[in-house]
Amino acid sequence: MSDTLVQSTSVAIVAASRLIFAVARDGVLPLSSWIGQVDESKQPRNAVTVMYIFGACLLCTILPSQVAFTSLVSAGGIPTTAAYGLIALLRLTMTPNDFKSSKLKLGAFAKHFYVAAALFNALVFAVQVSPFFFPVTAETFNFVSGFSSSLVNADH
């Protein structure tokens, strides 16, 4: 099982680093100038490093219980869901008219798509942090909400 988890983490790091790189390239993230750099072979090495550190922190949280495992699985999907939602939200609020052109342009409907994507990902995020079963007990509680709130409150 741990072999599969390590391999899944490696794949997630590479895939998520491309999202982080794209957002950083647009200048939306803190440290965007560093995260958005590519090396001489055109690889976003700094974005991979950021995701590697985040993935390593998640990997160190493995606990021997079913509730902890399902909470960890939810926690693994939350960064991707949040990244997709934040990309749309930040493009809508931070760079609505300054966004670099791409091959597939959304035209006049761009802001509508950004709103729809942000709302959809907010809904998926809410489902991922919700309890698995009702009534909520210690065996059915989704501890990812506590984990997420501790990350949010870490600065305070």
C-alpha positions in Angstrom: 0.0 0.0 0.0 2.8 2.5 0.8 4.4 1.7 -2.5 1.2 2.8 -4.3 0.9 5.9 -2.1 4.5 6.9 -3.0 3.8 6.4 -6.7 0.5 8.3 -6.5 2.2 11.1 -4.7 4.9 11.3 -7.4 2.3 11.5 -10.1 0.3 14.1 -8.2 3.4 16.2 -7.6 4.2 16.3 -11.4 0.6 17.0 -12.4 -0.1 19.6 -9.7 3.2 21.3 -10.3 2.0 22.2 -13.8 -1.1 23.9 -12.3 1.1 25.8 -9.7 3.5 26.8 -12.5 0.6 28.1 -14.7 -0.8 30.2 -11.9 2.6 31.5 -10.9 3.4 32.3 -14.6 0.4 34.6 -14.5 1.7 36.3 -11.4 -1.1 35.4 -9.1 0.8 33.4 -6.4 3.2 34.8 -3.7 6.7 34.1 -4.9 5.4 33.8 -8.5 8.6 35.0 -10.0 10.5 32.1 -8.3 7.8 29.4 -8.7 7.1 30.4 -12.3 10.7 29.9 -13.5 11.8 27.1 -15.8 15.2 25.4 -15.9 17.4 25.1 -19.0 15.4 22.1 -20.3 12.2 24.1 -20.0 10.9 22.2 -16.9 9.2 24.0 -14.0 11.6 22.7 -11.4 10.7 25.2 -8.7 7.0 24.4 -9.0 7.8 20.7 -8.7 9.9 21.5 -5.6 6.9 23.3 -4.0 4.6 20.4 -4.7 7.2 17.9 -3.6 7.4 19.5 -0.2 3.6 19.7 0.1 3.3 16.0 -1.0 6.0 14.9 1.5 4.2 16.6 4.3 1.0 14.8 3.4 2.8 11.5 3.1 4.1 11.9 6.7 0.6 12.1 8.0 -0.3 8.4 7.4 -2.1 7.0 10.5 -3.2 3.4 11.1 -7.0 3.9 11.0 -9.7 3.8 8.3 -11.0 7.2 9.3 -7.5 8.7 9.0 -7.0 7.0 5.6 -10.3 8.3 4.1 -9.5 11.7 5.5 -6.1 11.6 3.9 -7.7 10.6 0.6 -10.0 13.6 0.9 -7.1 15.8 1.8 -5.3 14.6 -1.3 -8.1 15.7 -3.6 -8.7 19.0 -1.9 -5.5 20.8 -3.2 -6.4 19.9 -6.8 -10.0 21.1 -6.4 -8.9 24.2 -4.6 -6.2 24.9 -7.3 -8.8 24.7 -10.1 -11.2 26.8 -8.2 -8.6 29.4 -7.3 -7.3 29.6 -10.8 -10.8 30.6 -12.0 -11.4 32.9 -9.1 -8.1 34.7 -9.3 -8.3 35.1 -13.1 -11.7 36.7 -12.5 -10.6 39.0 -9.7 -6.9 39.6 -10.2 -6.3 39.5 -13.9 -9.8 39.8 -15.6 -8.5 41.9 -18.5 -4.7 41.4 -18.3 -4.7 37.6 -18.8 -2.2 36.4 -21.4 -3.9 35.0 -24.5 -4.0 31.3 -25.1 -4.8 29.0 -28.0 -8.4 28.5 -26.8 -10.0 31.9 -26.0 -13.3 32.1 -24.1 -14.2 35.4 -25.6 -17.1 37.3 -24.2 -18.1 34.4 -22.0 -14.7 34.2 -20.2 -16.0 35.8 -16.9 -19.1 33.6 -17.0 -16.9 30.5 -17.2 -14.6 31.7 -14.5 -17.6 32.2 -12.1 -19.1 28.8 -13.1 -15.7 27.0 -12.5 -15.2 28.8 -9.2 -18.7 27.9 -7.9 -18.5 24.2 -9.1 -15.1 23.7 -7.4 -16.4 25.4 -4.3 -19.2 22.8 -4.2 -16.8 19.9 -4.7 -14.5 21.3 -2.0 -17.5 21.5 0.4 -18.3 17.9 -0.3 -14.7 16.8 0.2 -14.5 18.4 3.7 -18.0 17.2 4.8 -18.5 14.2 7.1 -18.8 10.8 5.3 -21.9 9.5 7.1 -24.5 10.9 9.4 -24.9 11.0 12.4 -21.3 12.1 12.9 -19.3 10.1 15.3 -15.5 9.7 15.9 -15.6 6.8 13.4 -17.3 8.7 10.6 -15.9 12.2 11.1 -13.9 13.6 8.2 -10.8 15.0 10.0 -9.7 16.8 6.9 -11.8 19.8 8.0 -9.7 20.0 11.2 -6.5 19.6 9.3 -7.5 22.4 6.8 -8.5 24.8 9.5 -5.2 24.3 11.3 -3.4 25.2 8.1 -5.6 28.3 7.6 -5.0 29.4 11.3 -1.3 28.7 11.2 -0.5 32.3 10.4 -2.6 33.6 13.3 
